[in-house]
C-alpha cells in the first residue's frame, strides 16, 4: 500500500472536533506515506487550508463555529481552493445530508466508523483524480498561452511525434490547413534545410541547441531560427522535445543587401588604392628611373600611408560586415599556438618599421579553442595591433600567454610595455570609435574600432574581454574562449 500511495502522495488536512478521531486518521494516513495537518473546527480548517495548501481534505460535518457544509461551500467559492478534493467524514447516514454535502461541493463521503482500507482507497482515488485534473488544467492554460505568442512552438514526445503545435508554428511552416498533431518532426521540417541537421539533433545529448531552418525555393526565401531543447526522463532518455522559432527572413534579406553593398564599396575603394600603391611601389623600385633622395623619402611615406589606409578600410568593412549569422556559427577547434604565431607575423609585417620583442607562452598541453577560426584571428589581430599601434618606447615588448581556467575555458592575455590606460578609460576604449588621443590629433592610426570589434566577437561565443593596466608601465588585455573540453552551457537566443 505504501508504494502505491507514493505514486501520487500529498498533504492531507484532517478536520474533526474530536482529537481522538484526528489522531486515528492521521496515524493511518502517515503509515501509508502521506503528510498530514490537523484542524479542530471549521474556522481553523479555513486558516490551515490558506496556510498549508493541502492536496486533499478529510472534513467532519458536525463541528462548532462552522459546520462542514459551510466550510465546503466557502472552499468551493474560492478559486484557489475550488478544485481541492474534499471527503466528508460523518456519522450522518440520511440521504438528505449527503445531498446537502454534494450541493456544498463534496467529492466523496466516508461513514464513521470507517474501515482503514476504504479510507486509503478513497484518498488514493481522489488524489489521482486531482493530479490528472491539475495536469489537464495546466495543459489547457499552456495551449491557450502559446496560441497567442509571436514565436512558433512545437512540443513532441520522445519519438519526435507532435503533441502540441501553436498556430504561429503552423503558419511559419506553411501548414495552416493541416492537422499536424501526431505527425513526425522530420515530416514537418522536410521542406527545409535544417542546420544542424536532424540527424545531428537526434544524436545530440546537449540540452539546448540553436537551430536554423532555410527554404530558399520559396519567393521570397524563408528563414526561421530558434532553439531545440531536450526534455529528459529520469534515465536521461528523450521524454519530450521543444522547438521554439521565429521568422528572420527580413533580417536575412537586409544582411544580404548590406553584404552586397559592402562588397561594392570595397571594390570601389580598393581599386584606386591598389593603382596608386602600385605606381608608388614602381617609383620606389626605380622602374621610372632613380628618384632624387628627397622624392624617394616622400614616395616611401606615401606608400606607407596607402598601406595604412588600405588596412583601415579592411578593418571598417570587416567590422560592418559581421552579421548575426556569422557571429552564431558553431566554432571550429583551433590550435591556438599556430593561430597566434601566424597572426604575430602578419601584425609585424604591418608595422615593419617597429622592431618587436615577442614572447609567446602557449603550453603544449593547452586545449584547442572552440570558436570560428577567422573570428578568433580577428580578435587576436586587433589586440596585437593595438599593442604595437600605441607603443611609445624604442624597444617594444609584447607577451602572449594562454592558460586554462575554470570550466576548462582558455584565457588568452596580450601584455605590452606601452603607455598604459587610465582607470577611468578602461571601459571607454571598448566603445565604437573610441580613442585615447585626448585632443584627437590624428597621430594615432585607426579610428577606434579594433577593441570594440574584439569585444563584440568575444561576447558572441560567450566570453569576456577586459583590460588591466598601470599608466606608464603597460597594459594587459585578456579574453576568454571555450575549449574543446568546456562543458556546453545554454546560451540566450541570439536572434532576439
VENMO-V942984 format. One record per run of one state. SS is the DSSP state (A for helix, B for strand, O for the rest). FROM is the first residue (numbers start at 1). TO is the last residue. If there is no record, write none. Layout:
BEGIN
ss->SS from->FROM to->TO
ss->SS from->FROM to->TO
END
This chain:
BEGIN
ss->O from->1 to->1
ss->A from->2 to->6
ss->O from->7 to->10
ss->B from->11 to->15
ss->O from->16 to->18
ss->A from->19 to->31
ss->O from->32 to->34
ss->B from->35 to->39
ss->O from->40 to->41
ss->A from->42 to->52
ss->O from->53 to->55
ss->B from->56 to->60
ss->O from->61 to->67
ss->A from->68 to->77
ss->O from->78 to->84
ss->B from->85 to->90
ss->O from->91 to->94
ss->A from->95 to->104
ss->O from->105 to->107
ss->B from->108 to->111
ss->O from->112 to->115
ss->A from->116 to->146
ss->O from->147 to->151
ss->B from->152 to->157
ss->O from->158 to->160
ss->B from->161 to->165
ss->O from->166 to->166
ss->A from->167 to->172
ss->O from->173 to->183
ss->B from->184 to->184
ss->A from->185 to->189
ss->O from->190 to->192
ss->B from->193 to->195
ss->O from->196 to->197
ss->A from->198 to->203
ss->O from->204 to->207
ss->B from->208 to->215
ss->O from->216 to->221
ss->B from->222 to->232
ss->O from->233 to->237
ss->B from->238 to->247
ss->O from->248 to->248
ss->A from->249 to->284
ss->O from->285 to->292
ss->A from->293 to->320
ss->O from->321 to->323
ss->A from->324 to->328
ss->O from->329 to->331
ss->B from->332 to->334
ss->O from->335 to->335
ss->A from->336 to->350
ss->O from->351 to->355
ss->B from->356 to->362
ss->O from->363 to->368
ss->B from->369 to->371
ss->O from->372 to->372
ss->A from->373 to->389
ss->O from->390 to->395
ss->B from->396 to->404
ss->O from->405 to->405
ss->A from->406 to->408
ss->O from->409 to->409
ss->B from->410 to->416
ss->O from->417 to->422
ss->A from->423 to->425
ss->O from->426 to->427
ss->A from->428 to->430
ss->O from->431 to->449
ss->A from->450 to->460
ss->O from->461 to->464
ss->B from->465 to->470
ss->O from->471 to->473
ss->B from->474 to->481
ss->O from->482 to->482
ss->B from->483 to->483
ss->O from->484 to->496
END
